Amino acid sequence: MKRIKIEGGKILSGTINISGAKNSAVALIPAAILSDEEVVIDNVPTISDIDALQEILEYLGASIKKEGSKMIINATSIQNKEIPEAVSRKLRASYYFMSSLLGKYKYVEMYFPGGCSIGARPIDQTLKGYRALGATVIEKENKFTIYADELVGSEIYLDMPSVGATVNVMLAAVKAKGETIIENAAREPEIVNVATFLNSMGAKITGAGTSSIHIDGVSYLGKAFTEVIPDRIEAGTYIIAGALIGNKLKINNIIPEHIDSLLQKLIEVGCDIEITPSSVIISQVKNGKAINVKTLGYPGFPTDLQQPLSTLLTQLNGESILEETIYENRFQNIEYLVNMGADIQIDGNKIQVKGPTPLVGKTVVATDLRAGACLVLAGLKANGETIIENIEHVLRGYEDIVGKLSKIGAKIELEEYN
């Protein structure tokens, strides 16, 4: 097992370059198997979730080459065989393979995907999409068998604008017969990234990034190249670090409009932020004002930044209210923040944060990816040493977090423990 040690209170200054988006890359890689030729994906982050997806590709028989941040995938000789539970449970994004295999072969066997324990994350909307396309879904003892004589386009209304369901329906429908319309689709930038990749193969998808996506099925998808967009959640996490303890910290290689909801909240707090077309420069906020935040689907405030933001709320003047509307179990970080000195009360799907309160280094546990990011931020701010155990969760989604933070002045190290 791995843990991170942080000696807090070190001013962060310099430049952090943001990597490719985890939430895009984990969908683009399964999408690659829909191509009937070789595809290239650039700006792929070096994180453990990508390693898990590569393991699935190799298990299926795909040819994979890596050249720096490029991943070259040739899936023309893959075998459509059952993806075992030991592999699929490593990450939730494994279920994108379920959609790609269904779309390509009209048959797939796979176990329920894994991922962080942040609350119920059912795949009912994905299964609704499969059925609307004409597939039969059999679920038995955590295993799905999904098949169809042919997939036929349909109008599919999602009960909620789920990112996973939107991507899954696109992947399953891109080779279906006729037209598919996804209504109440999620609008996240990662969905646009996936649709652009599929279109470069020869797919006919319009409306990605809006709530209504139209897909005209095609029979063949060819060579393609795409680049993973910058990771808006990684960018937001480091921007929050700058607001906590930065001195003209530059967050580079970003698309500011993708994190506008965060930037607007930080301006409301009183942060001094310089925004360019591809970067943000931010320093530690002085006498920051308490704020109210509510997580929503894009372009609202992202649930993945809710936990990192909670660290900043502990340093603001007054009482902040943070409401989580996406997942019901995303406050597992709070007990550890309280242990470090925060004044936080949980009230259903809301937390009330009174500040400012000094934070003191403690031994804490990363219960999931973004909870771990929250605790890394708390450790950077706290007096004394913070030890974060189960840091593997964080390594799933943040490329070289220790190296990036070390280069801007943090005293942080990664070590093994039993």
ZIMO-V912815 format. One record per pair of residues at least 4 apart in sequence whose C-alpha atoms are under 6 Angstrom apart, sorted by the first residue. I is the first residue (numbers start at 1). J is the second residue. Records with the same first field share a line. If there is no record, write none. Layout:
I: J, J
This chain:
1: 416, 417
2: 391, 415, 416, 417
3: 388, 389, 390, 391, 414, 415
4: 387, 388, 413, 414
5: 386, 387, 412, 413
6: 379, 385, 386, 411, 412
7: 384, 385, 411
8: 379, 380, 381, 382, 383, 384
9: 381, 383
10: 410
11: 245, 246
12: 246, 408, 409
13: 246, 247, 249, 408
14: 249, 408
15: 250, 251
16: 251, 252
17: 252, 253
18: 253
19: 45, 230
20: 43, 44, 45, 228, 229, 230, 231
21: 229, 230, 231
24: 190
26: 93
28: 194
30: 96, 97
33: 75
34: 100, 104
35: 221, 222
36: 76, 221, 222
37: 222, 223
38: 73, 74, 223
39: 72, 73, 223, 224, 225
40: 71, 72, 225
41: 70, 71, 225, 226, 227
42: 69, 70, 227
43: 69, 227, 228
44: 69
46: 399
47: 396, 397, 399
48: 396
49: 396
57: 62
58: 62
60: 78, 79
61: 78
62: 74, 75, 78
63: 73, 74
64: 72, 73
65: 71, 72
66: 70, 71
82: 109, 110
83: 110
85: 89, 111
88: 94, 113
89: 113, 114
90: 114
91: 114, 115
92: 113, 114, 115
94: 113
95: 113
96: 168
97: 101
99: 103, 168, 171, 172
100: 171, 172
101: 105, 108
102: 106, 107, 108
103: 172, 175
106: 147, 148
107: 146, 147
108: 145, 146
109: 144, 145
110: 143, 144
111: 142, 143, 144
112: 142
116: 368
118: 329, 330
119: 327, 328, 329
124: 128
125: 165
126: 165
129: 169
130: 135
131: 135
133: 151, 152, 153, 154
134: 151
135: 147, 148
136: 146, 147
137: 146
138: 144, 145
139: 143, 144
151: 176
152: 176, 177
153: 176, 177, 178, 179, 180
154: 180
155: 180, 181
156: 182
157: 182, 183
158: 184
161: 184, 185, 186
162: 186
163: 186
164: 168
166: 185
169: 173
170: 174
174: 217
175: 217, 218, 219
176: 217
177: 217
178: 216, 217
179: 215, 216
180: 214, 215
181: 213, 214
182: 212, 213
183: 211, 212
184: 211
185: 211, 212
187: 209, 210, 298
188: 298
192: 196, 208, 209
197: 226
198: 203
199: 203, 204
200: 224
201: 221, 222, 223, 224
202: 221
204: 215, 216
205: 214, 215
206: 213, 214
207: 212, 213
208: 213
230: 254
232: 236
242: 246, 249, 282, 283, 284
243: 283, 284, 285
244: 284
245: 284
246: 283, 284
247: 283
248: 281, 282, 283
249: 281, 282
250: 280, 281
251: 279, 280
252: 279
253: 278
254: 278, 279
255: 278
260: 264
261: 301
266: 271
267: 271
269: 288, 289
270: 288
271: 285
273: 281, 282
274: 280, 281
275: 280
288: 316, 317
289: 316, 317
290: 316, 317, 318, 319, 320
291: 320
292: 320, 321, 322
293: 322
294: 322, 323
295: 301, 302, 303, 324, 325
296: 300, 301
305: 309
307: 371, 374
308: 373, 374
311: 378
314: 342, 355, 356, 357
315: 355, 356, 357
316: 355, 356
317: 355, 356
318: 354, 355
319: 353, 354
320: 352, 353
321: 351, 352
322: 350, 351
323: 349, 350
324: 349
333: 371
336: 364
337: 342
338: 342
340: 359, 360
341: 359
342: 357
343: 353, 354
344: 352, 353
345: 351, 352
346: 350, 351
347: 351
359: 382
360: 382, 383
361: 382, 383, 384, 385, 386
362: 386
363: 386, 387
364: 388
365: 388, 389
366: 371, 372, 390, 391
368: 372, 393
369: 393, 394
372: 394
375: 379
378: 382
379: 386
402: 406
405: 410
406: 410
